[in-house]
Amino acid sequence: MKRWLPIAALALVALVSEGSARAEVLSATPATLPSPKRVVPSYDGRRPRRAGPGEVLLWVPRLLLSPLYLATDYGLRLPLSIVVPAAERADVPRKVYDFFTFGPDHNAGFTPTGFAEFNFNPSVGLFAFWNDAGFSGDSVTLHVEAWPDAWFAAIFTQRMQLGGRHAVLLHGAYTERPDKVFYGLGPSSLHADQSRYGARKLDVGGAYEWRFWRSSRLETMVGVRDESVYDGRYGSDPSLTAEAATGAFPVPYGFGREYTAEYNRVAGSIDTRPPGSQGTGARVELTGEQDSDLRSSPSAGWVRYGATAEGFVDLDGYGRLLGLSITTLFADPLGSQPIPFTQLVYLGGDLPMAGYYDGRLRDRSAAVATASYSWPVGPWLDGSLQLAVGNVFGTHLEGFDAGLLRFSGAFGLTVDGCALSSKPGCQTRGFQDAPLEFVVGIGSETFDHGGQIDSVRVMFGVPHTF
């Protein structure tokens, strides 16, 4: 028994020494061991699949749009899922973001912009912002676009946030370009009658915005708009007066003259979706604007008003939205003078019927039904598809006929400002107002005219609302 005592004593000393060493390691752990790794984000833009009726319904658009799906999935999403992690490892997003922003909180910044649309003059420009400029909640933006010897445009906005639901906005915009398109008025205008006119416009005003229940909002605006219209030019296209001389259409009222209008506008919408949400819900919007031509008052003035009803269904809870909307627009004179043609109801561009050029269709009223589908393609990249049927018509939809309807289709990709930021939650601090868009659209003649596709619209760049 005694011979085992030295061995037991040695074992006890070893255990005590080991315990002390472990205690030293544990006490040093917070200071010496690395911090826990973050959760790896979904670089390919996908989330875990969730079984349900929506997931089954998704196979319908997937089968119908399989060529488009394959192009965006393997041509965009897959490469981005490889490039973005590599860029993050090299700290590229932060370096780019720091280069284009200033200040300790990145409250100010700029980015070069550009815009190209097939069959129009392109442009290059600059977008700049300054958040908390005068005080907390005071945001200023400036967007300038130009093309040498062709056109120039700029818009300045100041948004003063008053609490979480109220804001006051000031804006000033100037544009002068010679390549706007005109095809005549009415539902039966022909693409073959394409002509060009130029416009010079100055617009200054202010607005009050109130955001209330969920994503609902109310906005009131007052301002002054001065505009003059003249013969334009682009490529071999004839000017408006030259095409009118062929008998294609009469010279519209408002051409070759200048008007200055004081306007009052109100727009309100009820939106059942939570703030910032793009999920399932419904939205109804009403707009109205009254204009008085200060150069010809009291005999000249007009009102423009309209309504849109929209419904959306998120098919799988992850941003794959199926939507349906109906829009009606109207314009009526208030005095003895007609409405300048640039202030009539119009479709195309950023408005419904996106497959047509901006202002392709013009008249006293319009009705459009649109089916849409949007989905996340990859990180910061969303896709959208719009299919619409509609047209412009006479006073209060006078002459409405199914044979006078047209088809418009458009596919688009949008890169939001989060692509410039590596901050959590995609806080781009101003760049959200300068997304990058790519749009391909088509438009047809009226169904009575054969419904043939004869209008193709292709644009790429940072869109503007000059």
C-alpha positions in Angstrom: 0.0 0.0 0.0 2.8 2.4 0.9 4.4 1.9 -2.5 1.3 3.3 -4.2 1.4 6.6 -2.2 4.1 8.3 -4.3 2.2 7.4 -7.5 -1.1 8.8 -6.1 0.7 11.9 -5.0 2.2 12.5 -8.4 -1.3 11.9 -10.1 -2.9 14.4 -7.7 -0.2 17.1 -8.5 -0.7 16.5 -12.2 -4.5 16.9 -12.0 -4.1 20.2 -10.0 -1.5 21.5 -12.5 -3.8 20.6 -15.4 -6.8 22.4 -13.7 -4.7 25.5 -13.2 -3.6 25.5 -16.8 -7.2 25.1 -18.0 -8.3 28.0 -15.7 -5.6 30.2 -17.2 -6.7 29.3 -20.7 -10.4 29.9 -19.9 -9.6 33.3 -18.3 -7.6 34.3 -21.4 -10.2 33.2 -23.8 -12.3 36.4 -24.1 -9.1 38.4 -24.8 -7.3 36.0 -27.1 -9.8 33.9 -29.1 -11.4 35.4 -32.3 -15.0 36.7 -32.2 -17.8 34.4 -33.5 -18.2 34.4 -37.3 -21.3 36.1 -38.8 -24.1 34.1 -40.4 -23.2 33.6 -44.1 -25.7 35.6 -46.2 -27.5 34.1 -49.2 -25.3 35.4 -52.0 -27.4 33.9 -54.7 -30.5 35.8 -53.6 -32.4 32.7 -52.7 -34.1 31.7 -49.4 -35.0 28.3 -48.1 -37.9 26.8 -49.9 -41.2 26.7 -48.1 -43.8 24.2 -49.3 -47.3 25.5 -49.9 -49.9 26.4 -52.6 -47.8 29.4 -53.8 -44.8 27.2 -54.4 -46.9 25.0 -56.6 -48.4 27.9 -58.5 -44.9 29.2 -59.2 -44.4 26.4 -61.7 -47.0 28.0 -64.0 -45.0 31.2 -64.7 -41.8 29.1 -64.6 -42.9 26.9 -67.4 -44.4 29.7 -69.5 -41.4 31.9 -68.9 -38.7 29.2 -68.9 -36.4 31.0 -71.5 -36.5 34.2 -69.4 -36.0 32.2 -66.2 -33.0 30.3 -67.5 -31.4 33.5 -68.8 -31.8 35.4 -65.5 -31.0 32.3 -63.3 -27.9 31.1 -65.1 -26.9 34.3 -66.8 -27.2 36.6 -63.8 -27.9 34.9 -60.5 -25.3 32.2 -60.7 -22.4 34.5 -61.8 -23.4 37.0 -59.1 -23.4 34.2 -56.4 -19.7 33.8 -57.4 -18.6 37.4 -57.9 -20.2 39.0 -54.9 -18.5 36.7 -52.2 -15.2 37.3 -54.0 -15.8 41.1 -53.9 -16.7 41.0 -50.3 -13.6 39.1 -49.4 -11.6 41.8 -51.1 -13.6 44.5 -49.3 -14.6 46.0 -52.6 -18.1 47.2 -51.7 -16.8 49.1 -48.7 -14.0 50.7 -50.7 -16.4 51.8 -53.4 -18.9 53.1 -50.9 -16.3 55.0 -49.0 -15.0 56.5 -52.3 -18.4 57.9 -53.3 -19.5 59.1 -49.8 -18.2 61.6 -47.4 -18.3 62.4 -43.7 -18.0 60.1 -40.6 -21.6 58.9 -41.1 -21.5 58.9 -44.9 -24.2 61.6 -45.0 -23.1 63.0 -48.3 -22.1 61.4 -51.6 -22.2 61.3 -55.4 -22.2 58.9 -58.2 -21.8 59.3 -62.0 -24.9 58.3 -63.9 -26.0 57.7 -67.5 -29.0 57.0 -69.5 -29.4 55.4 -72.9 -32.7 54.7 -74.7 -32.9 53.3 -78.2 -34.0 56.0 -80.8 -33.2 58.9 -78.4 -30.2 61.0 -77.5 -28.2 59.4 -74.6 -26.9 61.3 -71.6 -24.3 61.3 -68.9 -24.7 62.9 -65.6 -24.2 63.1 -61.9 -26.4 62.2 -58.9 -25.5 63.8 -55.5 -27.1 63.7 -52.1 -26.6 65.2 -48.7 -28.5 63.8 -45.7 -29.1 65.8 -42.6 -27.9 68.9 -44.5 -29.4 71.6 -42.4 -30.8 69.5 -39.5 -31.7 65.9 -38.7 -34.1 64.6 -41.3 -33.2 67.3 -44.0 -32.2 65.5 -47.2 -31.0 67.2 -50.4 -30.5 65.6 -53.8 -29.3 66.9 -57.2 -29.6 64.9 -60.4 -28.1 66.4 -63.6 -28.1 64.8 -67.1 -26.8 66.2 -70.4 -25.6 65.3 -73.9 -23.3 67.8 -75.8 -25.2 69.9 -78.3 -28.4 67.9 -77.7 -30.1 68.3 -74.4 -29.7 69.3 -70.7 -31.8 68.5 -67.6 -31.5 68.9 -63.9 -33.7 68.3 -60.9 -33.1 69.5 -57.3 -35.2 68.2 -54.4 -35.2 68.9 -50.7 -37.1 66.7 -48.3 -37.6 67.8 -44.7 -38.8 64.9 -42.6 -41.0 66.1 -39.7 -41.3 63.1 -37.5 -41.9 59.6 -38.8 -45.1 60.3 -40.8 -44.9 63.9 -42.1 -42.6 65.6 -44.6 -42.3 68.8 -46.6 -40.7 68.7 -50.1 -39.3 71.4 -52.3 -38.3 70.8 -55.9 -37.0 72.7 -59.0 -36.6 71.0 -62.4 -35.4 72.3 -65.8 -35.2 70.3 -69.0 -34.6 71.2 -72.7 -34.4 68.5 -75.3 -35.2 68.3 -79.0 -36.0 64.5 -79.6 -39.4 64.0 -78.1 -41.8 61.9 -80.2 -45.3 62.7 -81.5 -47.5 60.4 -83.6 -50.8 62.3 -83.5 -53.7 62.3 -81.1 -56.2 59.6 -80.4 -56.3 55.8 -80.2 -55.5 55.1 -83.8 -52.3 57.0 -84.2 -49.7 55.1 -86.3 -46.1 54.3 -85.5 -45.3 55.1 -89.1 -46.1 58.7 -88.5 -43.3 59.2 -86.0 -42.1 62.9 -85.8 -40.0 64.9 -83.4 -40.6 68.0 -81.3 -38.5 69.9 -78.8 -39.6 71.1 -75.4 -38.2 73.5 -72.9 -39.7 73.3 -69.4 -39.2 74.8 -66.0 -41.0 73.5 -62.9 -40.8 74.7 -59.3 -43.0 73.8 -56.4 -43.5 72.5 -52.9 -45.4 69.6 -51.4 -46.6 68.2 -48.1 -46.7 64.4 -47.5 -48.5 62.5 -44.8 -47.9 58.8 -44.4 -50.6 57.1 -42.3 -52.1 53.6 -41.9 -49.7 50.9 -43.1 -48.3 52.1 -46.5 -51.1 54.7 -47.2 -50.1 58.2 -48.0 -51.6 61.6 -48.9 -49.6 64.3 -50.8 -50.6 67.9 -51.7 -48.5 70.0 -54.1 -48.5 73.5 -55.5 -46.2 74.9 -58.1 -45.6 76.8 -61.4 -44.7 75.2 -64.7 -43.5 77.1 -67.8 -43.2 75.2 -71.1 -42.6 76.0 -74.7 -42.8 73.5 -77.6 -41.1 73.8 -81.0 -39.9 71.6 -83.9 -37.4 68.9 -82.9 -34.9 66.7 -84.5 -33.3 63.3 -84.3 -31.6 61.3 -87.0 -33.7 61.2 -90.2 -37.1 61.6 -88.5 -39.2 64.5 -89.7 -40.1 67.4 -87.4 -43.6 67.7 -86.2 -44.7 70.4 -88.6 -43.0 68.5 -91.5 -44.9 65.3 -90.8 -48.2 67.3 -90.3 -47.7 68.8 -93.7 -48.0 65.3 -95.2 -51.5 65.0 -93.8 -50.5 62.4 -91.2 -52.1 64.5 -88.4 -53.0 68.1 -87.7 -50.7 70.3 -85.8 -51.8 69.9 -82.1 -53.0 72.8 -80.0 -50.1 74.1 -77.9 -47.4 73.6 -80.5 -45.3 76.7 -81.2 -46.5 78.6 -78.2 -45.5 79.1 -74.6 -47.7 78.7 -71.5 -47.1 79.3 -67.8 -49.4 77.4 -65.5 -50.0 77.5 -61.8 -50.9 74.0 -60.6 -52.4 72.4 -57.5 -52.2 68.7 -57.1 -53.4 66.1 -54.6 -52.7 62.4 -54.6 -53.9 59.9 -52.0 -53.6 56.1 -51.7 -54.8 53.4 -49.3 -52.3 50.6 -49.2 -53.0 47.5 -47.0 -49.3 46.4 -47.0 -47.0 47.2 -44.1 -44.4 50.0 -44.6 -41.6 48.9 -46.9 -43.4 45.6 -47.7 -43.9 44.3 -51.2 -46.0 41.4 -50.2 -49.7 40.4 -50.5 -52.1 43.3 -50.3 -54.2 45.8 -52.2 -53.8 49.5 -53.1 -56.2 52.2 -54.4 -54.8 55.6 -55.6 -56.7 58.7 -56.6 -55.0 61.7 -58.2 -56.2 65.2 -59.2 -54.5 68.3 -60.6 -55.9 71.7 -61.6 -53.8 74.0 -63.9 -54.4 77.7 -64.8 -52.6 79.2 -67.7 -51.4 82.5 -66.3 -50.7 83.9 -69.8 -54.3 83.4 -71.0 -56.4 83.4 -67.9 -59.3 83.2 -67.2 -60.1 81.5 -70.5 -57.4 78.8 -70.2 -57.2 76.0 -67.7 -57.6 72.3 -67.3 -57.9 69.5 -64.8 -56.3 66.0 -64.9 -57.4 63.2 -62.6 -57.4 59.5 -62.4 -57.7 56.3 -60.3 -55.7 53.1 -60.0 -56.8 49.9 -58.2 -54.1 47.2 -57.6 -53.9 43.8 -56.0 -50.8 41.7 -55.2 -50.2 38.1 -54.1 -46.9 36.9 -52.8 -46.8 33.4 -54.1 -44.2 32.0 -51.7 -43.6 34.7 -49.1 -40.2 35.6 -50.5 -41.0 38.4 -52.9 -42.4 36.6 -55.9 -45.3 38.9 -56.6 -48.2 38.4 -59.0 -50.1 41.6 -59.5 -53.2 43.0 -61.4 -54.1 46.7 -61.8 -56.6 48.8 -63.6 -55.9 52.5 -64.3 -58.1 55.2 -65.7 -56.9 58.8 -66.6 -58.8 61.9 -67.7 -58.2 65.5 -68.7 -60.8 68.2 -69.1 -60.6 71.9 -70.1 -61.8 74.5 -67.6 -62.2 77.4 -70.0 -62.8 78.1 -73.7 -59.3 77.2 -74.7 -58.3 73.6 -75.5 -55.7 71.7 -73.4 -52.1 71.9 -74.7 -51.2 68.6 -76.2 -48.3 68.1 -73.8 -50.8 68.2 -70.8 -53.2 65.7 -72.2 -53.4 62.2 -70.8 -50.5 60.1 -72.1 -49.2 56.5 -71.8 -45.8 54.9 -72.2 -42.4 55.3 -70.5 -42.7 55.2 -66.7 -46.5 55.3 -66.9 -48.7 52.3 -67.8 -48.0 50.6 -71.2 -44.3 50.6 -70.5 -43.5 48.9 -73.8 -44.1 52.2 -75.7 -41.9 55.4 -75.7 -42.8 58.1 -73.2 -45.8 60.0 -74.5 -46.4 57.6 -77.5 -50.2 57.7 -76.9 -52.1 60.9 -76.2 -55.7 62.0 -75.9 -58.4 63.2 -73.4 -58.6 59.9 -71.4 -57.1 56.4 -71.1 -57.9 53.0 -69.7 -55.3 50.3 -69.0 -55.3 46.8 -67.4 -52.0 45.4 -66.4 -50.8 42.0 -65.2 -47.4 41.9 -63.6 -44.9 39.4 -62.1 -41.8 40.4 -60.1 -39.2 38.2 -58.5 -35.7 38.4 -56.8 -33.0 37.4 -59.3 -30.0 37.8 -57.2 -28.3 40.1 -54.5 -29.7 43.6 -55.0 -31.2 42.5 -58.4 -34.9 42.2 -59.1 -36.7 41.2 -62.2 -40.2 42.3 -63.4 -42.6 41.5 -66.2 -45.6 43.6 -67.3 -48.3 42.7 -69.7 -50.9 45.4 -70.4 -53.9 46.0 -72.6 -55.3 49.5 -73.1 -55.2 52.8 -75.0 -56.1 56.5 -75.0 -59.6 57.7 -76.0 -61.7 60.8 -76.4 -63.6 62.7 -73.7 -64.4 60.5 -70.7 -63.5 57.3 -72.7 -65.7 58.4 -75.6 -65.2 55.9 -78.5 -64.0 53.1 -76.3 -64.0 49.9 -78.3 -62.2 46.6 -77.7 -60.9 46.7 -81.3 -59.0 49.9 -80.4 -57.1 48.4 -77.6 -53.3 47.8 -77.9 -50.9 45.3 -76.3 -47.8 46.3 -74.4 -45.2 44.0 -72.8 -42.1 44.9 -70.9 -39.3 43.0 -69.1 -37.1 44.9 -66.6 -34.2 44.4 -64.2 -33.5 46.8 -61.4 -30.3 47.1 -59.3 -31.0 49.2 -56.2 -28.6 51.4 -54.3 -27.7 48.6 -51.9 -25.1 47.5 -54.5 -22.9 50.3 -53.3 -23.1 49.6 -49.6 -21.8 46.9 -47.4 -23.7 48.2 -44.3 -26.1 46.0 -42.5 -29.7 46.4 -43.6 -28.7 47.9 -46.9 -28.6 51.5 -45.6 -27.4 53.3 -48.7 -27.8 56.8 -47.2 -29.1 58.4 -50.4 -28.2 56.1 -53.3 -31.7 54.5 -53.0 -32.9 57.4 -55.2 -30.6 56.4 -58.0 -31.4 52.8 -59.0 -30.0 51.2 -62.2 -32.6 49.9 -64.6 -32.7 47.9 -67.8 -36.0 47.7 -69.7 -37.0 45.9 -73.0 -40.5 46.5 -74.2 -42.8 46.0 -77.2 -46.0 47.6 -78.2 -48.6 46.8 -80.9 -50.9 48.7 -83.2 -54.6 48.5 -82.3 -56.3 45.1 -82.6 -58.5 46.4 -85.4 -55.3 47.4 -87.3 -54.0 43.9 -87.0 -52.3 44.1 -83.6 -48.9 43.8 -85.1 -45.8 44.6 -83.0 -44.2 47.7 -84.4 -42.8 49.4 -81.4 -39.7 48.3 -79.5 -38.3 50.1 -76.5 -34.9 49.5 -75.0 -33.4 51.6 -72.2 -30.6 51.3 -69.7 -29.3 53.6 -67.0 -30.4 55.6 -64.0 -34.0 56.7 -64.8 -35.1 60.3 -64.3 -38.4 62.1 -64.1 -37.6 65.4 -65.9 
